[in-house]
């Protein structure tokens, strides 16, 4: 009976221990379940944040890629537009150069035709027409050789025309047609003031002015001739005529000085007797 009680107590104890173990196990299971739920919630939150981060990163990546592509496309478009503008400008420049070249060629051909016609005037000896047309012709696009040849021909024509007018003036002087003579000498100098007959033309023009009582116009011409060293043969003639013009203008002191200059510079001149007599007369009277 005693053993039975011990076994019952043992069984009861085991039952109590089993019940306590079940309770502990249940508590542990509940705690584990709570931990699992907490972990699950944290995992869901992590996955949710990870998803948002991934989405954000993807969006940022896409935006960066599109921005880079836009910059690349804009740079390419700018480069193409710059190249296109350069090509348009170059095409415009080439077109202008081509048009200018065509224009120059057309002007050159026209100038060649005009030069041929102008040369016909040289061969025909039409000096006035040749000289008159030179001012227009010289502005044409001639070659250097053509321009030099025609310029020489014009200079020759001017000198020949000046000489011809000088001869006409001398002939008019012989006939004492002083106005005609002065006009011829003036025209001669307008054609050329550096020809071989220029000094004599100026001298005869001054003489014609004197005959026309235009001594004021004659005196500057004669002073220039007297001071010039290009034609010594005309200097004593110029001094003699200058002295008479000054005398007629009642510039007696100037006339005396001019006669003295003639005697000093040209002691062998055929004007010496005349100069001495005129100087003596002026000294006595004035």
C-alpha positions as a printed NumPy array, in Angstrom:
array([[   0.   ,    0.   ,    0.   ],
       [   2.842,    2.246,    0.816],
       [   4.54 ,    1.489,   -2.502],
       [   1.336,    2.303,   -4.321],
       [   1.241,    5.682,   -2.688],
       [   4.821,    6.318,   -3.641],
       [   4.14 ,    5.44 ,   -7.243],
       [   1.093,    7.705,   -7.257],
       [   3.105,   10.53 ,   -5.777],
       [   5.803,    9.817,   -8.387],
       [   3.226,    9.799,  -11.129],
       [   1.658,   12.978,   -9.77 ],
       [   5.054,   14.608,   -9.605],
       [   5.847,   13.578,  -13.161],
       [   2.438,   14.854,  -14.221],
       [   3.152,   18.185,  -12.506],
       [   6.593,   18.32 ,  -14.072],
       [   5.122,   17.392,  -17.44 ],
       [   2.47 ,   20.061,  -17.027],
       [   5.162,   22.611,  -16.124],
       [   7.239,   21.486,  -19.097],
       [   4.207,   21.811,  -21.369],
       [   3.589,   25.296,  -20.022],
       [   7.258,   26.259,  -20.561],
       [   7.15 ,   24.726,  -24.003],
       [   3.97 ,   26.653,  -24.788],
       [   5.521,   29.862,  -23.471],
       [   8.651,   29.266,  -25.539],
       [   6.507,   28.511,  -28.58 ],
       [   4.553,   31.721,  -28.049],
       [   7.759,   33.688,  -27.601],
       [   9.231,   32.073,  -30.693],
       [   6.075,   32.84 ,  -32.621],
       [   6.239,   36.47 ,  -31.499],
       [   9.891,   36.648,  -32.492],
       [   9.12 ,   35.107,  -35.852],
       [   6.297,   37.611,  -36.425],
       [   8.611,   40.47 ,  -35.439],
       [  11.328,   39.175,  -37.703],
       [   8.772,   38.751,  -40.483],
       [   7.583,   42.351,  -40.047],
       [  11.151,   43.646,  -40.039],
       [  11.882,   41.546,  -43.137],
       [   8.832,   42.941,  -44.886],
       [   9.877,   46.499,  -43.973],
       [  13.402,   45.805,  -45.189],
       [  12.14 ,   44.285,  -48.404],
       [   9.769,   47.229,  -48.853],
       [  12.618,   49.747,  -48.297],
       [  14.866,   47.696,  -50.553],
       [  12.185,   47.77 ,  -53.227],
       [  11.776,   51.54 ,  -52.936],
       [  15.554,   52.009,  -52.972],
       [  15.825,   49.813,  -56.046],
       [  13.034,   51.71 ,  -57.751],
       [  14.625,   55.029,  -56.821],
       [  18.026,   53.861,  -58.002],
       [  16.492,   52.67 ,  -61.284],
       [  14.68 ,   55.97 ,  -61.796],
       [  17.87 ,   57.92 ,  -61.019],
       [  19.826,   55.679,  -63.384],
       [  17.277,   56.183,  -66.142],
       [  17.259,   59.962,  -65.603],
       [  21.075,   60.074,  -65.67 ],
       [  21.184,   57.939,  -68.808],
       [  18.571,   60.105,  -70.535],
       [  20.386,   63.287,  -69.461],
       [  23.68 ,   61.922,  -70.775],
       [  22.001,   60.898,  -74.022],
       [  20.422,   64.351,  -74.336],
       [  23.768,   66.08 ,  -73.797],
       [  25.402,   63.75 ,  -76.317],
       [  22.636,   64.33 ,  -78.866],
       [  22.701,   68.109,  -78.303],
       [  26.482,   68.144,  -78.719],
       [  26.179,   66.1  ,  -81.891],
       [  23.424,   68.354,  -83.232],
       [  25.517,   71.458,  -82.44 ],
       [  28.513,   69.929,  -84.2  ],
       [  26.399,   69.047,  -87.234],
       [  24.846,   72.548,  -87.303],
       [  28.291,   74.163,  -87.007],
       [  29.599,   71.979,  -89.834],
       [  26.516,   72.751,  -91.903],
       [  26.907,   76.504,  -91.301],
       [  30.599,   76.327,  -92.219],
       [  29.754,   74.456,  -95.407],
       [  27.02 ,   76.982,  -96.265],
       [  29.405,   79.871,  -95.651],
       [  32.117,   78.166,  -97.681],
       [  29.663,   77.492, -100.469],
       [  28.58 ,   81.134, -100.415],
       [  32.198,   82.304, -100.497],
       [  33.044,   79.966, -103.367],
       [  29.969,   81.133, -105.236],
       [  30.998,   84.762, -104.749],
       [  34.565,   83.968, -105.844],
       [  33.225,   82.204, -108.906],
       [  30.919,   85.105, -109.77 ],
       [  33.774,   87.564, -109.193],
       [  36.069,   85.476, -111.401],
       [  33.441,   85.4  , -114.139],
       [  32.967,   89.15 , -113.791],
       [  36.733,   89.742, -113.996],
       [  36.977,   87.496, -117.022],
       [  34.118,   89.333, -118.718],
       [  35.711,   92.693, -117.877],
       [  39.06 ,   91.383, -119.085],
       [  37.598,   90.295, -122.429],
       [  35.833,   93.656, -122.787],
       [  39.089,   95.423, -121.922],
       [  40.934,   93.432, -124.599],
       [  38.392,   94.544, -127.201],
       [  38.688,   98.166, -126.049],
       [  42.485,   97.899, -126.053],
       [  42.382,   96.637, -129.648],
       [  40.185,   99.578, -130.669],
       [  42.427,  101.944, -128.732],
       [  45.487,  100.575, -130.505],
       [  43.777,  101.29 , -133.83 ],
       [  43.825,  104.971, -132.824],
       [  47.587,  104.642, -132.298],
       [  48.092,  103.151, -135.742],
       [  45.802,  105.756, -137.341],
       [  47.675,  108.592, -135.624],
       [  44.529,  110.07 , -134.102],
       [  46.383,  111.758, -131.287],
       [  43.536,  113.89 , -129.81 ],
       [  41.183,  110.898, -129.653],
       [  43.973,  108.742, -128.247],
       [  44.789,  111.224, -125.493],
       [  41.128,  111.9  , -124.691],
       [  40.277,  108.207, -124.381],
       [  43.252,  107.31 , -122.213],
       [  41.704,  108.484, -118.935],
       [  38.895,  105.978, -119.427],
       [  41.12 ,  103.27 , -120.854],
       [  43.659,  103.355, -118.028],
       [  40.992,  102.286, -115.526],
       [  40.298,   99.066, -117.455],
       [  41.747,   95.74 , -116.192],
       [  44.689,   95.687, -118.602],
       [  47.779,   93.562, -118.187],
       [  50.958,   95.346, -117.109],
       [  52.453,   94.973, -120.581],
       [  49.337,   96.348, -122.281],
       [  49.028,   99.241, -119.858],
       [  52.721,  100.168, -120.256],
       [  52.602,   99.907, -124.05 ],
       [  49.488,  102.064, -124.327],
       [  50.793,  104.56 , -121.742],
       [  53.991,  104.969, -123.76 ],
       [  51.933,  105.439, -126.92 ],
       [  49.805,  108.104, -125.197],
       [  52.884,  109.91 , -123.839],
       [  54.361,  109.902, -127.311],
       [  51.098,  111.25 , -128.732],
       [  51.007,  113.998, -126.084],
       [  54.573,  115.051, -126.876],
       [  53.853,  115.035, -130.609],
       [  50.657,  117.027, -130.114],
       [  52.465,  119.478, -127.863],
       [  55.186,  119.935, -130.508],
       [  52.566,  120.419, -133.242],
       [  50.759,  123.071, -131.226],
       [  54.091,  124.758, -130.469],
       [  54.772,  125.025, -134.197],
       [  51.271,  126.428, -134.751],
       [  51.885,  128.985, -132.018],
       [  55.185,  130.073, -133.559],
       [  53.493,  130.465, -136.938],
       [  50.794,  132.601, -135.329],
       [  53.491,  134.73 , -133.684],
       [  55.125,  135.324, -137.042],
       [  51.766,  136.61 , -138.244],
       [  51.47 ,  138.653, -135.015],
       [  48.285,  136.842, -134.087],
       [  49.171,  136.943, -130.441],
       [  45.932,  135.585, -129.009],
       [  46.013,  132.591, -131.366],
       [  49.644,  132.061, -130.458],
       [  48.944,  132.195, -126.717],
       [  46.066,  129.734, -127.084],
       [  48.247,  127.308, -129.061],
       [  51.061,  127.504, -126.499],
       [  48.611,  126.993, -123.617],
       [  47.152,  123.923, -125.344],
       [  50.646,  122.604, -125.96 ],
       [  51.497,  122.844, -122.253],
       [  48.204,  121.175, -121.32 ],
       [  49.141,  118.188, -123.443],
       [  52.653,  117.96 , -122.011],
       [  54.697,  120.125, -119.655],
       [  57.803,  117.944, -119.849],
       [  58.41 ,  117.512, -123.565],
       [  61.504,  118.65 , -125.428],
       [  59.751,  121.843, -126.548],
       [  58.327,  122.741, -123.125],
       [  60.962,  125.419, -122.213],
       [  60.598,  127.151, -125.579],
       [  56.813,  126.844, -125.379],
       [  56.787,  128.596, -122.001],
       [  59.14 ,  131.259, -123.285],
       [  57.005,  131.955, -126.352],
       [  53.837,  131.903, -124.23 ],
       [  55.333,  134.554, -121.964],
       [  56.264,  136.614, -125.011],
       [  52.683,  136.313, -126.333],
       [  51.342,  137.405, -122.931],
       [  53.652,  140.391, -123.046],
       [  52.365,  141.365, -126.47 ],
       [  48.822,  141.043, -125.119],
       [  49.776,  143.308, -122.18 ],
       [  49.42 ,  140.428, -119.742],
       [  52.789,  140.897, -118.113],
       [  51.5  ,  139.74 , -114.71 ],
       [  50.887,  136.303, -116.181],
       [  54.175,  136.286, -118.08 ],
       [  56.443,  137.163, -115.127],
       [  55.894,  133.927, -113.061],
       [  56.581,  131.804, -116.152],
       [  59.788,  133.718, -116.929],
       [  60.991,  133.571, -113.311],
       [  60.53 ,  129.819, -113.34 ],
       [  62.475,  129.499, -116.594],
       [  65.256,  131.753, -115.327],
       [  65.68 ,  129.695, -112.17 ],
       [  65.424,  126.347, -113.931],
       [  68.533,  124.312, -114.625],
       [  66.935,  122.011, -117.205],
       [  67.383,  124.275, -120.224],
       [  70.276,  126.733, -119.95 ],
       [  69.766,  127.991, -123.497],
       [  66.386,  129.458, -122.531],
       [  67.579,  131.11 , -119.337],
       [  69.171,  134.227, -120.834],
       [  66.145,  134.621, -123.151],
       [  63.865,  134.345, -120.111],
       [  65.921,  136.906, -118.155],
       [  65.877,  139.366, -121.041],
       [  62.111,  139.047, -121.509],
       [  61.547,  139.163, -117.733],
       [  63.498,  142.413, -117.44 ],
       [  61.365,  144.061, -120.128],
       [  58.13 ,  142.822, -118.509],
       [  59.244,  144.228, -115.146],
       [  60.156,  147.522, -116.771],
       [  56.766,  147.75 , -118.46 ],
       [  55.141,  146.965, -115.083],
       [  57.242,  149.843, -113.629],
       [  59.036,  147.425, -111.282],
       [  62.3  ,  149.236, -111.998],
       [  64.335,  147.842, -109.123],
       [  63.347,  144.286, -110.081],
       [  64.216,  145.03 , -113.701],
       [  67.67 ,  146.352, -112.681],
       [  68.354,  143.222, -110.643],
       [  67.248,  141.027, -113.543],
       [  69.604,  142.806, -115.998],
       [  72.444,  142.439, -113.49 ],
       [  71.685,  138.747, -113.103],
       [  71.805,  138.287, -116.867],
       [  75.17 ,  140.052, -117.104],
       [  76.606,  138.05 , -114.214],
       [  75.391,  134.623, -115.27 ],
       [  75.709,  135.003, -119.037],
       [  78.641,  137.332, -119.788],
       [  78.898,  135.893, -123.323],
       [  75.205,  136.222, -124.185],
       [  74.187,  138.189, -127.257],
       [  71.873,  140.107, -124.9  ],
       [  74.843,  141.676, -123.054],
       [  74.953,  144.973, -125.066],
       [  71.188,  145.344, -124.742],
       [  71.359,  144.55 , -121.008],
       [  74.111,  147.104, -120.367],
       [  72.265,  149.825, -122.229],
       [  68.923,  149.062, -120.533],
       [  70.568,  148.919, -117.09 ],
       [  72.322,  152.25 , -117.692],
       [  69.078,  153.84 , -118.838],
       [  67.181,  152.557, -115.802],
       [  69.913,  153.696, -113.441],
       [  69.86 ,  157.211, -114.907],
       [  66.081,  157.579, -115.089],
       [  65.055,  155.641, -112.009]])
